[in-house]
């Protein structure tokens, strides 16, 4: 086993101050890549049972075992909630998985992606081709820039904006604050929709409540989707949604068979069901 600060006796341990008192461990067969970019430590591992795994600063971003859940839900909930999404912006998402899912929609004409770290893109395309293939779509335009600065320069341009961000500390902290969401709103066309990585209703209650408060204040409609991802802390993660018009609770368009057959998690039924929250979470969001 190659030397790595996150590995002990053949096991990768994810330990983070954002979820104190708990840690997730996966058995590792090999370190496929380890390097430091201008912004963060990037590692790719071959796990024993979860396929390849990408981590940033020791935090799991995706595993081949369950990445489809997060990619499908963060993409298809806002895209199918919109009646005709043509212009799309992705903030973050340098692994390419969100792009892969957006590319399934023939109605989409243009996909801008703004990722701050070009090394995440390079490493993902080389070591995670099932995700990195998203960059192969001719509709994709890659911008290596700070997402917050980029979005504030866009006005009335996008039908759907998807924010596939890291957690709410360090470089990603600004993406959980009201000025960023004001920028997202201004960048939307009339009837536009946003979908952002919304952390965990179990582990990050204050963050979820804050996002609910911000989106309720800025958008005509707001919703929060909770999804199951086994290799994320607590086994779940959320999607915070805001709309300037369209209903978020169900698809606005019929899901074509050719798309549904390609998916493993998302469906019209799971779209609606994911927005039905446990009572404590519903109460927490309703009080905002």
Residue pairs with C-beta under 8 A, 6 or more apart in sequence:
1 7
1 10
1 28
1 30
1 31
2 30
2 31
2 34
4 12
4 31
4 34
4 43
5 58
6 12
6 13
6 14
6 43
6 55
6 58
7 13
7 28
7 31
10 27
10 28
11 25
11 26
11 27
11 28
12 25
12 26
12 27
12 28
12 45
12 47
12 53
12 55
13 23
13 24
13 25
14 23
14 24
14 25
14 55
14 58
14 59
14 60
14 233
15 23
15 58
16 58
16 59
16 167
16 233
17 169
18 167
18 168
18 169
18 203
18 204
18 233
19 203
19 233
19 234
22 233
22 234
24 60
24 231
24 233
26 45
26 47
26 48
26 49
26 50
26 53
26 60
26 63
26 231
27 47
27 48
27 49
28 45
28 46
28 47
28 48
29 45
29 46
29 47
29 48
30 45
30 46
31 43
31 44
31 45
31 46
32 44
32 45
32 46
32 52
32 127
33 42
33 43
33 44
33 123
33 126
33 127
34 41
34 42
34 43
34 44
35 41
35 42
35 119
35 123
36 42
37 117
37 118
37 119
37 120
38 117
38 119
39 116
39 117
39 171
40 56
40 57
40 117
40 171
41 56
41 57
41 58
42 54
42 55
42 56
42 117
42 119
42 120
42 123
43 54
43 55
43 58
44 52
44 53
44 54
44 55
44 123
44 127
44 128
45 52
45 53
45 55
46 52
46 53
47 53
47 63
47 65
49 65
50 63
50 64
50 65
50 66
50 231
51 63
51 64
51 65
52 63
52 64
52 127
52 128
53 60
53 62
53 63
53 64
53 231
54 60
54 61
54 62
54 63
54 95
54 123
54 124
54 127
54 128
55 61
56 120
56 166
57 170
59 166
59 167
60 231
60 232
61 95
61 166
62 70
62 95
62 97
62 128
62 131
63 231
64 128
64 130
65 230
65 231
66 229
66 230
66 231
67 97
67 131
68 263
68 264
68 265
69 227
69 228
69 229
69 264
69 265
70 97
70 227
70 229
70 232
70 237
71 97
71 98
71 100
71 101
71 131
72 101
72 263
72 264
72 265
72 266
73 225
73 227
73 239
73 265
73 266
73 270
73 274
74 98
74 101
74 162
74 164
74 195
74 197
74 239
75 98
75 101
75 102
75 162
75 195
76 101
76 263
76 266
76 271
77 195
77 225
77 239
77 241
77 248
77 266
77 271
77 274
78 85
78 160
78 162
78 193
78 194
78 195
78 241
78 248
79 85
79 88
79 102
79 105
79 108
79 160
80 251
80 252
80 253
80 255
80 268
80 271
81 193
81 241
81 243
81 246
81 247
81 248
81 250
81 251
81 252
81 271
82 159
82 160
82 191
82 192
82 193
82 246
82 252
83 191
83 246
83 252
83 253
84 107
84 159
85 105
85 107
85 108
85 159
85 160
85 193
86 107
86 108
86 109
86 110
86 159
87 109
87 110
87 157
87 158
87 159
87 160
87 189
88 102
88 108
88 110
88 111
88 112
88 158
88 159
88 160
88 161
88 162
89 111
89 112
89 113
89 114
89 151
89 154
89 157
89 158
89 160
89 161
89 162
89 187
90 98
90 99
90 102
90 111
90 112
90 113
90 114
90 161
90 162
90 163
90 164
91 113
91 114
91 147
91 150
91 151
91 161
91 162
91 163
91 164
91 165
91 175
92 114
92 115
92 116
92 147
92 163
92 164
92 165
92 166
92 172
92 175
92 197
93 99
93 113
93 115
93 162
93 164
94 113
94 115
94 117
94 120
94 121
94 124
95 120
95 124
95 128
95 131
95 132
96 121
96 124
96 125
96 128
96 131
96 132
96 133
96 134
96 135
97 131
97 134
97 164
98 113
98 134
98 162
98 164
99 111
99 113
99 134
99 135
99 137
99 140
100 130
100 131
100 133
100 134
101 134
102 108
102 111
102 134
102 137
102 162
103 111
103 134
103 137
103 139
103 140
104 259
104 262
105 259
108 139
109 139
110 139
110 141
111 137
111 139
111 140
111 141
112 141
112 143
112 158
113 140
113 141
113 142
113 143
114 143
114 145
114 146
114 147
114 150
114 151
115 121
115 142
115 143
115 144
115 147
116 144
116 145
116 146
116 147
116 171
117 144
118 144
121 132
121 135
121 142
121 144
124 131
124 132
125 132
125 135
126 132
134 140
135 142
143 150
147 163
147 165
147 175
148 174
148 175
148 180
148 183
151 161
151 180
151 183
151 184
151 187
152 183
152 186
154 183
154 186
154 187
155 186
155 187
156 186
156 187
156 188
156 189
156 190
157 187
157 188
157 189
158 187
158 188
158 189
158 192
159 188
159 189
159 191
159 192
159 193
160 192
160 193
160 194
160 195
161 184
161 187
161 188
161 192
161 193
161 194
161 195
162 194
162 195
162 196
163 175
163 184
163 194
163 195
163 196
163 197
164 197
165 172
165 175
165 176
165 196
165 197
166 172
167 199
168 175
168 176
168 199
168 204
168 207
174 180
175 196
176 207
176 210
176 211
177 214
178 214
178 217
178 218
181 194
181 214
181 215
181 218
181 242
182 218
184 194
184 196
184 242
185 194
185 218
185 219
185 242
185 244
188 194
188 244
190 244
190 245
191 243
191 244
191 245
191 246
192 243
192 244
192 245
193 241
193 242
193 243
193 244
193 246
193 248
194 215
194 219
194 241
194 242
194 243
195 239
195 240
195 241
196 211
196 239
196 240
196 241
197 237
197 238
197 239
197 240
198 207
198 208
198 211
198 224
198 225
198 237
198 238
198 239
198 240
199 207
199 208
199 211
199 237
199 238
200 208
200 232
200 233
200 234
200 236
200 237
200 238
201 208
201 224
201 226
201 236
201 238
201 277
201 278
201 280
201 281
201 284
202 234
202 236
203 233
203 234
205 284
208 224
208 238
208 240
208 281
208 284
208 285
209 284
209 285
209 287
209 288
211 224
211 240
212 222
212 224
212 240
212 284
212 285
212 288
213 288
215 222
215 240
215 241
215 242
216 222
216 288
218 242
219 242
219 243
219 244
220 243
220 244
220 245
221 242
221 243
221 245
221 246
221 247
221 248
222 240
222 241
222 242
222 243
222 248
223 241
223 243
223 248
223 249
223 275
224 238
224 239
224 240
224 241
224 275
224 277
224 281
224 285
225 238
225 239
225 241
225 274
225 275
226 236
226 237
226 238
226 274
226 277
226 278
226 281
227 236
227 237
227 238
227 239
227 265
227 274
228 235
228 236
229 235
229 236
229 237
239 274
241 248
246 252
248 275
249 272
249 275
250 268
250 271
250 272
251 268
251 271
255 267
255 268
260 267
277 285
